[in-house]
Amino acid sequence: MRSAQNFFSPHACGPFFAYDVLRYIVVMRKVNLITGFTILSFFFSAVVDAVVVPQPVGMFVLPIEKQTVDDDVILDSKALFDHERRVRDVLALQTDLGAYHPALAERWLSLAHEAMRLGQSESAANLFQQGLHNLRLNSGLTTDSQIEALNDWITVLRRLGDSEGLSRQLSYRYRIAGLGAESWTDEGLEFALEYYDHELSMLAVAQWHAIERDVLKFAEHLEDVVHRACRGDTVDVTACSALVKRRLQILYLISFAVEPYVEESQSLPLYKPRVLQERSVTNEQLANIERGAFRIGVRMMKEAIELDSGNDELELALADWRWFYGRSGDAVSTYGRLAEKSPELFSEPVELPHGLITASLLPVRKVAQATFSFDVTTRGRVREIREISSTNGARDAIRIKKSLRELRFRPVLDGSAERVKVTVTKTYRETRSR
């Protein structure tokens, strides 16, 4: 039997929880059946207000934004022929000197940069790998001398859409830069944020059943770097302001994925099964994070705002967090104040959490997409979805429509900072199917 504490916890809700509560009320003969239903209805309304957690944008669908494309490289056949000849020359030199001779690193990296200029991204990636492997063997695994070449390799991996390779090299560069050292350099913070943003994107679209430990480890790491940047004798306001927003992003994901949540309905609440259903120590730890996520996020953002007063981005991030959780009072007040200074932030509805992932960070693969017209209410809810077109048939459009219905939007404000209902037309792509 559940303990009293767990029994009445909103997080204890499951498919049969309503029946359990009603039976407890009636069997204990505290009230009659009608009164029991009245109490249960009140209880449900409280639970709905307490634990509604929408789907973070990016976990299943992502709006398609206009993207800039690099100009195509005009192929110079003579330059390409000369490049291939130089590759053969270095291969011959490698045969003479041995694969790990220190003189080879510079030659491989020079050829890699040449391949980049010629638009030969796959060849460039292989050459960077060869050159940096040699450099690390001869100069050390964490030497700063490899940063420039590593930056270019990362650029190539982005062009190729090699998300896994990108994860490895962003992580490696992050380790070189100090792995969240006590004091942040501008370069180190830049590398850290690039790494965090990529990992958040990958976690958003991944199936969590096999990577629970990775999720927990990443969440704990972000907690640690935020603590060191924002508290104690080593407070770094710039780093703190940037890092808390990344930690807030992982809290968005955990809030949705780990515990059951309740959706609004015209009749009874609908219970969604948790993404992570297997009991384990790791999943229990993730569940503990989820249970305190809202409170943790509010406290963390308030502390950051106290350190960096006047930072509108932090104020907006906190307001979005409250709005996402249905705490509309404080959120609306902040929205109105920010709208006076930056009305463009509220000129169109924005999916929350804003900036969680971008399409450029996702794996390159064939995905379903569909275009819809729909209403966004004054509460940021999606209503009256009308399909306009889809790429892969009705089934894909239905899945995308289902995810779209579960999103929460930052509301649109008019010139008087009043929330207004709007109709929008947007195209969404699947990041993963249900």
C-alpha positions, 0 to 999 in steps of 0.5 A, a space after each residue: 500500500 502507498 504511503 500517505 505522502 506518496 498516495 496523495 502526491 500528484 506525481 503518483 498519478 497513474 491510469 487507476 489512480 482516480 479509482 484508488 482515490 475514490 475507493 479510499 474515500 468511500 471505503 473509509 466511510 468518511 463521505 458518501 459517494 456523491 461527495 466522493 465524486 465532488 472531492 475527486 473532481 476538485 482533486 483532478 482540477 488541482 492535479 491538472 493545474 499542478 502537473 500539466 507538462 506540454 511537449 517541448 518543441 524539438 522532441 518530436 516536431 520542429 518548425 522548418 526555418 529558412 536556412 542559408 546555404 553556402 555557395 557552391 564551390 566551383 570545381 577546379 579540375 586542375 587544382 583537384 588533380 594537383 591535390 590528389 597528387 599531393 595526397 599520393 606524395 604524402 602517402 609515399 612519405 608515410 611509407 618511408 617514415 612510418 605512420 606516426 612520424 611527427 613530420 606528417 601531421 602538418 602535411 596531412 592538416 595542410 591537405 585537409 584545409 586544401 580539400 575544404 577549399 576545394 569543396 571536398 568535405 568527405 576527403 577533408 574530414 578523413 584528412 583532418 582525422 589523420 592529421 590530428 591523430 598524428 598530432 595528438 600522438 606526438 604532441 599530447 592529447 590536450 595541447 592547444 596546438 590542435 584547436 585551429 585544425 579541430 575548429 575546421 574539422 568541426 566545420 566540415 562535420 557540420 557540412 556533412 551532417 555527421 552528428 555523431 562525429 560532431 558530438 565526439 569532436 565538440 566534446 574533445 574540444 570542450 575537454 581541451 578548453 578545460 571542461 568547465 574549469 573554475 574560470 572561463 575564458 571567452 573561447 572556453 565558454 564558446 566551446 562549452 556552449 557549442 557542445 552543450 547546444 549540440 548535446 541538447 539537440 541530440 538528447 531531444 531527438 533520441 530514444 531515451 530507453 538506452 541512454 538514461 545514464 548519459 542523460 543523468 550524467 549530462 544533467 548532473 554536469 550542467 548542474 555542477 558547472 552552473 553551481 560553480 559559475 553562479 555561486 561562491 568565490 568564482 562567480 562569473 556573471 557572463 558564464 552564469 547567464 549563458 549556462 543557466 539557460 542550457 540547464 533550463 533546457 535539460 530540465 524541459 526535456 526531463 520534465 516531459 520525458 520522465 514522469 507521467 503528466 496530465 493533459 487538459 480534456 473536455 472530460 476526464 484528464 488523459 494520462 500519458 505514459 512516461 517515456 522511461 518506464 523501467 525501474 532502475 536507480 538511474 531512472 529513479 534519480 531522473 524522476 527525482 530531478 523531474 519532481 523538483 524541476 519547476 522549483 529548481 528552474 525558478 530558483 536557478 533563474 532568479 539567482 542568475 537574474 540577481 547576478 545579472 540584473 537587467 538581462 532581459 533574456 534571462 527574464 524572458 527565459 524565466 517567464 517562458 518557464 513559468 508559462 510552459 508550466 501553466 503559471 501564467 500570472 507571473 509570466 504574463 506580468 513579465 511578458 507585458 513589461 518586456 513587450 514595452 521594450 521589445 514588442 518584436 518578441 511577441 509579434 508572433 507565437 513562439 514554440 517553447 522552449 525557444 532555442 532548444 534545438 535547430 535543424 542544423 544540429 540534427 542528423 541528416 535523414 529523410 523525414 516527414 514534414 507537413 504544413 498546417 494552418 492553426 490557431 494559437 489561443 491567448 493561453 498559448 494552446 494550439 486549436 483548430 489545426 487544418 492540414 494544408 500539405 504533407 510530404 509522405 501521406 496522411 499517416 505522417 501528417 497525423 503524427 505531426 498533427 498530434 505532436 503539434 497539438 501538444 506544444 505550448 507557445 509563447 503568446 502574441 501581445 498587441 500594442 497594448 500588451 494584451 494577449 490575442 488569439 492568432 492564426 498562423 501557417 507553418 511547416 513542421 518536420 518530424 525529429 523522431 516518430 512516436 
